[in-house]
Amino acid sequence: MLTTLGGQRQLVVQTRAKLAGVNPKDGAVLWEQPVEAFRGMNILTPIVLGDLVLSSAYGGKTTGWRVQERSGKWSVARAWEHKAQGYMTTPVVVKGTAYTQLRSQRAMAIDVASGAERWTTGESFGKYWSLVANGNRLLALDQRGTLYLLAATPEQFTKLDERKIASAETWAHLAVSGRELFIRELNAITAWHWGE
């Protein structure tokens, strides 16, 4: 993720063993923090909100890391930790709440600033979600080709609609351009209109 932390433009990456900030101009590592991972698997992209970096590890926990720079020195400190394990789904943040799918295949909403769990579903979904937000709505595409329309509400999980839109597996990330939605399935690309 290309972002700004501590006044410095940087790439925030989660590798097999660590979370790091990298200077995109010269590749220099600005800061790094070891993170847990089961068999070296860390798949999702970390999310940045203010000076907080949200990461979640397969075999580890969901953690909010506070990253700061003072007088040329970087520091990384754990702001909060939650027992939930991420897997492949990169969270999306709407008004300070991160929405994601966990290793358990359940969906979760968590407050990015405090780490307070807002809700976790009892229902399990596919192995993976590609998530995008548009206002207070989320689209979640699982690998089975099912597209879910969800309300981005921290109060409760609300599934507004679901559609089977592909017969083959859909592991690629959703691509959105305005109201156009592009789905890459195993042997095809389809275009959809995201209406109201």
Secondary structure, DSSP 8 states (H G I E B T S, - for coil): -EEEETTEEEEEEE-SSEEEEE-TTT--EEEEEE---BTTB--S--EEETTEEEEE-TTS-EEEEEEEEETTEEEEEEEEEES--B-S---EEETTEEEEEBTTSEEEEEETTT--EEEEEEEE--S-EEEEEETTEEEEEETTSEEEEEE--SSS--EEEEEE--SS---S--EEETTEEEEEETTEEEEEE---
